[in-house]
């Protein structure tokens, strides 16, 4: 009996500690808790997240709920020349990241992720995402950074790239979708281009289709006459291929369905959505 009482007290103390820690994170500004989706968030999505208005209403509702949980759970940290994390930063990052989960309502909310580090500027160079301030100085390690998703719990993002990705939904380039696809890939503990699938039999078709499509992209990158739909950076390795394919799936869905129908179907089955339907009359 005494053992049960001690266990109960320990459990109570654990919940109290978690609550105190969460309150401290809220008060420090690292996370933000809301009960009802704010009108300012809705306005930001309508004005600056191009794909939002194309979503069916039931998916928009799922996205809003996921965003509330995401913003309350994940820490946002300013880096480089950014002094403060703004409401716009939280909303645009959360909106794009949670888009990956609107068709997977039972999926945990990027369980390995704890913090999002936001730097001010970015540029693309031969398919690689580079991050840092735009002041031209390269003497500081933070002035130029590779965009990364770490399986130790952090994602690095460029604010300029976040805004560009949100504003455009038809170029196949979206740094938030890319890095958070890596988070989904890393959720099972490995970064291999294969996220945790729903059933064991799903891995057979996934491996067959993904390997064939990856090999085809690698071959296309060595052909100067080829004009691949997928970003050639996806030929780096299977993990990058999955992230690049995810960008293309959500941003060039109709083109991907036409040119790579099997790849599209695998991604549609995994993400639980059919974005090509969103843009059809």
ABEGO torsion letter per residue (X at the ends): XAAAAAAAAAAAAAAAAAAAAAAAAAAAGABBBBABBBAAAAAAAAAABAAAAABBAAAAAAAAAAAAAAAAABBBBBBEABABBBAAAAAAAAAAAAAAAAABAABBBGAABABBBBBABBBBBGGBBBBEBAAGBAABAAABBBBBBBAAGBBBBBAAAAAAAAABAAAGBBAAAAAAAAAAAAAAGBBAGBBBBABAAAAAAAAAAAAAAAAAAAAAAABAABBBABBAAAAABAAAAAAAAAAAAAABAAAAAAABAAAAAAAAAAAGBBAAAAABX
